[in-house]
């Protein structure tokens, strides 16, 4: 099943950007996922089982990093939602000609 996940990471330290950027950079190394980041969150599209396995792996790596701060992750999971590219294609297919 395809899915979309929106995730935000909140390191409980003053210099919060480096751990967030490292997490996002690692997510972008997984070619089976579509990853888009904005100022509030990161959206991930792909097979639900793969997304959840990768998130488990990367959240664990973030928490286990040397000197890692306490982390809070906030996540929304939307099962059955395809990637933004498939939504664009569907919108064009249904557009009046």
C-alpha distances in whole Angstrom, upper triangle without the diagonal:
4,6,10,13,16,19,23,25,28,31,34,36,38,37,33,32,33,30,28,28,28,24,23,25,23,19,21,21,18,17,14,13,15,17,20,22,25,28,26,22,20,17,14,11,8,6,6,8,10,11,12,14,15,16,18,20,21,22,24,26,27,28,30,31,35,37,33,34,32,29,27,23,22,18,16,12,11,7,6,9,9,12,15,16,14,16,19,19,18,21,23,22,23,26,29,31
4,7,10,14,16,20,23,26,29,32,34,36,35,31,30,30,28,25,25,25,22,20,22,21,17,18,19,16,15,11,10,11,14,16,19,21,24,23,19,17,13,11,7,5,4,6,9,9,9,11,14,14,15,17,19,20,21,23,24,25,27,29,30,34,35,32,32,31,27,25,22,20,16,14,11,9,6,5,6,6,8,12,13,11,12,16,16,15,18,20,20,21,24,27,29
4,7,10,13,17,19,23,26,29,31,33,32,28,27,27,25,22,23,23,20,18,20,19,16,17,19,15,15,12,10,11,12,14,16,19,21,19,16,14,10,8,6,6,6,5,9,10,8,10,13,13,13,16,18,18,19,21,23,23,25,27,28,32,33,29,29,28,24,22,18,17,13,11,7,6,4,5,5,6,8,11,13,12,12,16,17,16,18,21,21,22,24,28,30
4,7,10,14,17,20,23,26,28,30,29,25,24,25,23,19,20,21,18,16,18,18,14,15,17,15,15,13,10,9,10,11,13,15,18,16,12,10,7,6,4,7,9,8,11,11,9,11,14,13,12,15,17,17,17,20,22,21,23,26,27,30,31,27,27,26,22,20,16,14,10,8,6,5,6,8,6,7,7,9,12,12,12,15,17,16,18,21,21,22,24,27,30
4,6,10,13,16,19,22,25,26,25,22,21,22,19,16,18,18,15,13,16,16,12,14,17,15,16,14,11,10,10,11,12,14,16,13,10,8,6,5,7,9,10,9,12,11,8,9,12,12,10,13,15,14,14,17,19,18,20,23,23,27,27,24,23,22,18,16,12,10,7,6,5,6,8,11,9,11,10,12,15,16,15,18,20,20,21,24,25,25,27,31,33
4,7,10,14,17,20,22,23,23,19,18,20,17,14,16,17,14,12,16,16,12,14,17,16,18,16,13,12,10,10,9,11,12,10,6,6,4,6,9,12,14,12,15,15,11,12,15,14,11,14,16,15,14,18,19,17,19,22,23,26,26,22,22,20,16,14,10,8,6,5,7,8,11,14,12,13,12,13,16,17,16,19,21,21,22,25,26,26,27,31,34
4,7,10,13,16,19,20,19,16,15,16,14,11,13,14,11,10,14,14,11,14,17,16,18,17,14,13,11,11,10,11,12,9,6,5,7,8,11,14,16,14,16,15,11,11,14,13,9,12,14,12,11,15,16,14,15,19,19,23,22,19,18,16,13,10,7,6,4,7,9,11,14,17,15,16,15,16,19,21,20,22,25,25,25,28,30,30,31,35,37
4,7,10,13,15,17,16,12,12,14,12,9,11,13,10,10,14,14,13,15,18,18,20,20,17,16,13,12,10,10,10,7,5,6,9,11,15,17,19,18,19,18,15,14,17,15,12,14,16,13,11,15,16,13,14,18,18,21,20,17,15,14,10,8,6,5,6,9,12,15,18,21,19,20,19,19,22,24,23,25,27,28,28,31,33,33,34,37,39
4,6,10,12,14,13,9,10,11,9,6,10,11,9,10,13,13,13,15,18,18,21,21,18,18,15,14,12,13,12,10,8,9,12,14,17,20,21,19,20,19,16,15,17,15,12,13,14,11,9,13,13,10,11,15,15,17,16,13,11,11,7,6,5,7,9,12,15,18,21,24,22,23,22,22,25,27,26,28,31,31,31,34,36,36,37,41,43
4,6,9,11,11,7,9,11,9,8,11,13,11,12,16,16,16,19,21,22,25,25,22,22,18,18,15,15,13,11,10,12,15,17,21,23,25,23,24,23,19,19,20,18,15,16,17,14,12,14,15,11,12,15,15,17,15,12,10,9,6,5,6,8,11,15,18,21,24,27,25,26,25,25,28,30,29,31,34,34,34,37,39,39,40,43,46
4,6,8,8,6,8,9,7,8,11,12,11,13,16,16,17,19,21,23,26,26,24,24,20,20,17,17,15,14,14,15,18,20,23,26,27,25,26,24,21,20,21,19,16,17,17,14,12,13,13,10,10,13,12,14,12,8,6,6,5,6,9,11,15,18,21,24,27,30,28,29,28,28,31,33,33,34,37,38,38,40,42,43,43,47,49
4,7,9,7,11,12,10,11,15,15,15,17,19,20,21,23,25,26,30,30,27,27,24,23,20,20,18,16,16,18,22,23,27,29,30,28,29,28,25,23,24,23,19,19,20,17,15,16,16,13,12,15,14,15,12,10,6,6,6,8,11,13,17,20,23,27,29,33,31,33,31,31,34,36,36,37,40,41,41,43,45,45,46,50,52
4,6,6,9,11,10,11,14,15,15,18,19,20,22,24,25,27,30,31,29,29,25,24,21,21,18,18,18,20,23,25,29,31,33,31,31,30,27,26,26,24,21,22,22,19,17,18,17,14,13,15,14,14,11,9,6,8,9,11,14,17,20,23,26,30,32,35,34,35,33,33,36,38,37,39,42,42,42,45,47,47,48,51,53
4,6,9,11,11,12,14,16,17,19,20,22,23,25,27,29,32,33,30,30,26,25,21,20,18,17,19,21,24,26,30,33,35,33,34,32,29,28,29,27,24,25,25,22,19,21,20,16,16,19,17,17,13,12,10,12,12,14,17,19,22,25,28,31,34,37,35,36,34,34,36,39,38,39,42,43,43,45,47,48,48,51,53
4,6,7,9,10,11,13,14,16,17,19,21,22,24,26,29,31,28,27,24,23,19,19,16,17,18,19,23,25,28,31,33,32,32,30,27,27,28,25,22,24,23,20,18,20,18,15,16,17,15,15,12,11,10,12,13,15,17,19,22,25,28,31,33,36,34,34,32,32,34,37,37,37,40,42,41,43,46,46,46,50,52
4,6,6,7,9,11,11,13,15,16,17,19,21,23,26,27,25,24,20,19,16,16,13,14,14,16,19,21,25,27,29,28,29,27,24,24,24,22,19,20,20,17,15,17,16,12,13,16,14,15,13,11,9,11,10,12,13,15,18,21,24,27,30,32,30,31,29,29,31,34,33,34,37,38,38,40,42,43,43,47,49
4,6,5,6,9,10,11,12,14,15,16,19,21,24,25,23,22,18,17,14,13,11,13,13,14,18,19,23,26,28,27,28,26,23,23,24,21,19,20,20,16,15,18,16,13,15,17,15,16,14,12,12,14,12,14,14,16,18,21,24,26,29,31,29,29,27,26,29,31,31,32,35,36,36,38,40,41,41,44,46
4,5,5,6,9,10,10,12,14,15,17,20,22,24,22,22,18,18,15,16,14,16,15,15,19,20,24,26,28,27,28,25,22,23,23,20,18,19,18,15,14,16,14,11,13,15,12,13,12,11,11,14,13,15,15,18,20,23,25,28,30,32,30,30,27,27,29,32,32,33,35,37,37,39,41,42,43,46,48
4,5,5,6,9,10,11,13,14,16,18,21,23,20,20,17,17,15,16,15,15,14,14,17,18,22,23,25,24,25,22,20,20,20,17,15,16,15,11,11,13,11,7,10,11,9,11,11,8,9,11,9,12,12,15,17,20,22,25,27,30,28,28,26,26,29,31,31,32,35,36,37,38,41,42,42,46,48
4,5,5,6,9,10,11,13,15,17,19,21,18,18,14,14,11,12,11,11,10,10,14,15,19,21,23,22,23,21,18,18,19,16,13,15,15,11,11,13,12,9,11,14,12,15,14,11,11,12,10,11,11,13,14,17,19,22,25,27,25,25,23,23,25,28,28,29,31,33,33,35,37,38,39,42,44
4,5,5,6,9,10,11,13,15,18,20,17,17,13,13,10,12,12,13,12,11,14,15,19,21,23,23,24,21,18,19,20,16,15,17,16,12,13,15,13,11,14,16,14,16,16,13,14,16,14,15,14,16,17,20,21,24,26,28,26,25,22,22,24,27,27,28,30,32,32,34,36,37,38,41,43
4,6,5,6,9,10,11,14,17,19,17,17,14,15,13,15,15,16,14,13,16,16,19,21,23,22,22,20,17,18,18,14,13,15,13,10,11,13,10,8,12,13,11,13,14,12,13,15,13,15,14,17,18,21,22,24,26,28,26,26,23,24,25,28,29,29,32,34,34,36,38,39,40,43,45
4,5,5,6,9,10,12,15,16,14,15,12,13,11,14,14,14,12,10,13,13,16,18,19,19,19,16,14,14,14,11,10,12,11,7,8,10,9,7,10,12,11,14,15,12,13,14,11,13,11,14,14,17,18,21,22,25,23,23,21,22,23,26,26,27,30,31,32,34,36,37,38,41,43
4,5,5,6,9,11,13,15,12,12,9,9,8,11,12,13,10,8,10,10,14,16,18,18,19,16,13,15,15,12,11,14,13,9,11,14,12,10,14,16,15,18,18,16,16,17,14,15,13,14,14,16,17,19,21,23,21,20,18,18,20,23,23,24,26,28,29,30,32,34,34,38,40
4,5,5,7,10,12,14,13,13,10,11,10,13,15,16,14,11,13,13,16,17,19,20,20,17,15,17,17,13,13,15,14,10,12,15,12,12,15,16,15,17,19,16,18,19,17,18,16,18,18,20,20,22,24,25,23,22,19,20,21,24,25,25,27,29,30,31,33,35,36,39,41
4,5,5,8,11,13,11,13,11,13,13,16,18,18,15,12,14,12,15,16,18,18,18,14,13,14,13,10,10,12,10,7,10,12,10,10,14,14,13,16,18,16,18,19,16,17,16,18,17,19,20,22,23,24,23,22,19,21,22,24,25,26,28,30,31,32,34,36,37,41,42
4,5,6,9,10,8,9,7,10,10,14,16,16,13,10,10,9,11,12,14,14,15,12,10,12,11,8,8,11,10,7,10,13,11,11,15,16,16,19,21,18,19,20,17,17,14,16,15,16,16,18,19,21,19,18,16,17,18,20,22,23,25,26,28,29,31,32,33,37,39
4,5,7,10,8,8,6,9,10,14,16,17,14,11,11,10,12,13,15,16,17,14,12,15,14,11,12,15,13,11,14,16,15,15,18,19,18,21,23,21,22,23,20,20,18,19,17,19,18,20,21,22,20,18,15,16,17,19,21,21,23,25,26,27,29,31,32,36,37
4,6,9,9,10,10,13,14,18,20,21,18,14,15,12,14,14,16,17,17,13,13,15,14,10,12,15,13,11,14,16,14,15,18,19,18,21,23,21,23,24,21,22,20,21,20,21,21,22,22,23,22,20,17,19,19,21,23,24,25,27,29,30,31,33,34,38,39
4,6,6,8,9,13,15,18,21,21,18,14,14,11,11,10,12,14,14,10,10,12,11,8,11,13,12,11,14,16,15,16,19,20,19,23,25,23,24,25,22,22,19,21,19,20,18,20,19,20,19,17,15,17,17,19,21,22,23,25,27,28,29,31,33,36,37
4,5,7,9,13,15,19,22,23,19,16,14,11,11,10,12,14,15,11,11,15,14,11,14,17,15,15,18,20,19,20,23,24,23,27,29,26,28,28,25,25,22,23,21,21,20,20,20,20,18,16,13,16,15,17,19,20,21,23,25,25,26,29,30,34,35
4,7,10,13,16,20,23,23,19,16,14,10,9,7,8,11,11,8,9,12,12,10,13,15,15,15,18,20,19,20,23,24,24,28,30,27,29,29,26,25,22,22,20,19,17,17,17,16,15,13,11,14,14,15,18,19,19,21,23,24,25,27,29,33,33
4,6,10,13,16,19,19,16,12,10,7,6,5,8,10,11,8,7,11,12,9,11,14,14,13,16,18,18,19,22,23,23,27,28,25,27,26,23,22,19,19,16,16,14,15,15,15,13,11,9,12,12,13,16,17,18,20,22,23,24,26,27,31,32
4,7,10,14,17,17,14,10,8,6,5,7,10,12,14,12,10,14,15,12,13,17,17,15,18,21,20,20,23,25,25,28,29,26,27,27,24,23,19,19,16,16,15,14,15,15,12,10,7,9,9,11,13,14,16,17,19,20,22,23,25,28,30
4,7,10,14,14,11,7,6,5,7,9,13,14,16,13,11,14,15,12,12,16,16,14,16,19,18,18,21,23,22,26,27,24,24,24,21,20,17,16,14,14,14,15,16,17,14,13,10,10,12,14,15,16,18,20,21,22,24,25,26,30,31
4,7,10,11,9,6,5,7,9,12,16,16,19,17,14,16,18,15,15,18,19,16,17,21,20,19,22,25,24,27,27,24,24,24,21,20,17,16,15,15,15,15,17,18,15,14,10,10,12,15,15,15,18,19,20,21,23,25,25,29,30
4,7,8,6,4,6,9,12,15,18,18,21,19,15,18,19,16,15,19,19,16,17,20,20,18,21,23,22,25,25,22,22,22,19,18,15,15,14,14,16,17,19,20,17,17,14,13,15,18,18,18,21,23,22,24,27,27,28,31,33
4,6,6,6,8,12,15,18,21,21,24,22,19,20,23,20,18,21,22,19,19,23,22,20,22,25,24,27,26,23,23,23,19,18,16,15,15,15,17,18,21,22,19,19,16,14,17,20,19,19,22,23,23,25,27,28,28,31,33
4,6,8,11,15,18,21,24,24,26,24,21,22,24,22,19,22,23,20,19,23,22,20,22,25,24,26,25,22,21,21,18,17,15,14,15,16,19,20,23,25,22,22,20,18,21,23,22,22,26,27,26,28,31,31,31,34,36
4,7,10,13,17,20,23,22,24,23,19,20,23,20,18,21,22,19,18,21,22,19,20,24,23,26,25,21,20,19,16,14,12,11,12,13,16,17,21,23,20,21,19,18,21,23,22,22,26,26,26,28,31,31,31,34,36
4,7,10,13,17,19,18,20,19,16,17,19,17,14,17,19,16,15,19,19,16,18,22,21,24,24,20,19,18,15,13,10,9,9,10,13,15,18,20,17,18,16,15,19,21,20,21,24,25,24,27,29,29,30,33,35
4,7,10,13,16,16,18,16,13,14,16,14,12,15,16,14,14,17,17,15,18,21,21,24,24,20,20,19,16,14,11,11,10,10,12,14,16,18,15,16,13,13,16,18,18,19,22,23,23,25,27,28,29,32,34
4,7,10,13,13,16,14,11,13,16,14,12,16,17,15,15,19,19,18,20,23,23,26,27,23,23,22,19,17,13,12,10,9,10,11,13,14,12,12,10,10,13,15,14,16,19,19,20,22,24,25,26,29,31
4,7,10,10,12,11,8,10,13,11,10,14,15,13,14,18,18,17,20,22,23,26,27,24,24,23,19,18,14,13,11,10,10,10,12,13,11,10,8,10,12,14,14,16,18,19,20,22,24,25,26,30,32
4,7,8,11,10,8,11,13,12,12,15,16,16,17,20,21,21,23,25,26,29,30,27,27,26,23,21,17,16,13,12,10,9,10,10,8,7,5,8,10,11,12,14,15,16,18,20,21,22,24,27,29
4,6,9,7,6,10,11,11,12,15,16,16,17,20,21,21,24,25,26,30,31,28,29,28,24,23,19,19,15,14,12,11,10,10,9,7,7,10,12,11,13,16,16,17,19,21,22,23,25,29,30
4,6,5,6,9,10,11,12,14,16,16,18,20,21,22,24,26,27,31,32,29,30,29,25,24,20,20,16,15,12,11,9,9,10,9,10,14,15,14,16,18,19,19,21,23,23,25,27,31,32
4,5,5,6,9,10,10,12,14,15,16,18,20,21,22,24,26,29,31,27,28,26,23,21,18,17,13,12,9,9,7,9,10,10,12,15,17,16,17,20,21,21,23,25,25,26,29,32,34
4,6,5,6,9,10,11,12,14,15,17,18,20,21,23,24,28,30,27,28,26,23,22,18,18,15,15,12,12,10,12,13,14,15,19,20,19,21,24,24,24,26,29,28,30,32,36,38
4,5,5,6,8,10,11,12,14,15,16,18,20,21,22,26,28,25,26,25,22,21,18,18,16,16,13,14,12,14,14,14,14,17,19,18,20,23,23,24,26,28,28,30,32,36,37
4,6,5,6,9,10,10,12,14,15,16,18,20,21,25,26,23,24,23,19,18,15,15,12,12,10,11,11,13,13,13,13,16,17,17,19,21,22,23,25,27,28,29,31,35,36
4,5,5,6,9,10,10,12,14,15,16,18,20,24,25,22,22,21,18,17,13,14,11,12,10,12,11,14,15,15,16,19,21,21,22,24,26,26,28,30,31,31,34,37,39
4,6,5,6,9,10,11,12,14,16,17,18,22,24,21,22,21,18,18,15,16,14,15,13,16,15,17,18,18,18,21,23,23,24,27,28,28,30,32,33,34,36,40,42
4,5,5,6,8,10,10,12,14,15,16,20,22,19,21,20,17,17,14,16,14,15,14,16,16,18,18,18,17,20,21,22,23,26,27,27,29,31,32,33,35,39,41
4,5,5,6,8,10,10,12,14,15,19,20,17,18,17,14,13,10,12,10,12,12,15,15,18,17,18,17,20,22,22,23,26,27,28,29,32,33,34,35,39,41
4,6,5,6,9,10,11,12,14,18,19,16,17,16,14,14,11,13,12,14,14,17,17,20,20,21,21,23,25,26,27,29,31,31,33,35,36,37,39,43,44
4,6,5,6,9,10,11,12,16,18,15,17,17,15,15,14,16,15,18,17,20,20,22,22,22,22,24,26,27,28,30,32,32,34,36,37,38,40,44,46
4,5,5,6,9,10,11,14,16,13,15,15,12,13,12,14,14,17,17,20,20,23,22,22,21,23,25,26,27,29,31,32,33,35,36,38,39,43,45
4,5,5,6,9,10,14,15,11,12,12,9,10,8,12,12,15,16,19,20,23,23,23,22,24,26,27,28,30,32,33,34,36,38,39,40,44,46
4,5,5,6,9,12,14,11,13,12,10,12,11,15,15,18,19,22,23,26,26,26,25,27,29,31,31,34,35,36,37,40,41,42,43,47,49
4,6,5,6,10,12,10,12,13,11,14,13,17,17,20,21,24,25,27,27,27,26,28,29,31,32,34,35,37,38,40,41,42,44,48,49
4,6,5,9,10,7,9,10,8,11,11,14,16,19,20,23,25,28,27,27,26,27,29,31,31,33,35,36,37,39,41,42,43,47,49
4,6,9,9,6,7,7,7,10,11,15,16,20,21,25,26,29,29,29,28,30,32,33,34,36,38,39,40,42,44,44,46,49,51
4,6,8,7,9,10,10,14,14,18,20,23,24,27,28,31,31,32,30,32,34,36,36,38,40,41,42,44,46,47,48,52,54
4,6,5,9,11,11,15,16,19,21,24,26,29,30,33,32,32,31,32,34,36,37,38,40,41,42,44,46,47,48,52,54
4,5,9,12,13,17,18,22,24,28,29,32,34,37,36,36,34,35,37,39,40,41,44,45,46,48,49,51,52,55,57
4,6,10,12,16,18,21,24,28,29,33,34,37,36,37,35,36,38,40,41,42,44,46,46,48,50,51,52,56,58
4,7,8,12,14,18,20,24,26,29,31,34,33,33,32,33,35,37,37,39,41,42,43,45,47,48,49,52,54
4,6,10,12,16,19,23,25,28,30,34,33,34,32,33,35,37,37,39,41,42,43,45,47,48,48,52,54
4,7,10,14,17,20,23,26,28,32,31,32,31,32,35,37,36,38,41,41,42,44,46,46,47,51,53
4,7,10,13,17,19,23,25,28,27,29,28,28,31,33,33,34,37,38,38,41,42,43,44,47,50
4,7,10,14,16,20,22,26,25,26,26,27,30,31,30,32,35,35,36,38,40,40,41,45,47
4,6,10,13,16,19,22,21,23,22,23,26,27,27,29,31,32,32,35,36,37,38,41,44
4,7,10,14,16,20,19,21,20,21,25,25,24,27,29,29,30,33,34,34,35,39,41
4,7,10,13,16,15,17,17,18,22,22,21,24,26,26,27,30,31,31,32,36,38
4,7,10,13,12,15,15,16,20,20,19,21,24,23,24,27,28,28,29,33,35
4,6,10,9,12,13,15,18,18,17,20,22,21,22,26,26,26,28,32,34
4,6,6,9,11,13,16,15,14,18,19,18,19,22,23,23,25,28,31
4,6,9,11,14,16,15,15,18,19,18,20,23,23,22,25,28,31
4,6,10,13,14,12,12,16,16,15,17,20,19,19,22,25,28
4,7,9,11,9,9,13,14,12,14,17,17,17,20,23,26
4,7,8,6,7,10,11,10,13,15,15,16,18,22,24
4,5,5,7,9,10,11,13,15,16,17,19,22,24
4,5,5,6,9,10,10,12,14,15,16,20,22
4,5,5,6,9,10,11,12,14,15,19,20
4,5,5,6,9,10,10,12,14,18,19
4,5,5,6,9,10,11,12,16,18
4,5,5,6,9,10,10,14,16
4,5,5,6,9,10,13,14
4,5,5,6,9,12,14
4,5,5,6,10,12
4,5,5,8,9
4,6,8,9
4,7,9
4,6
4
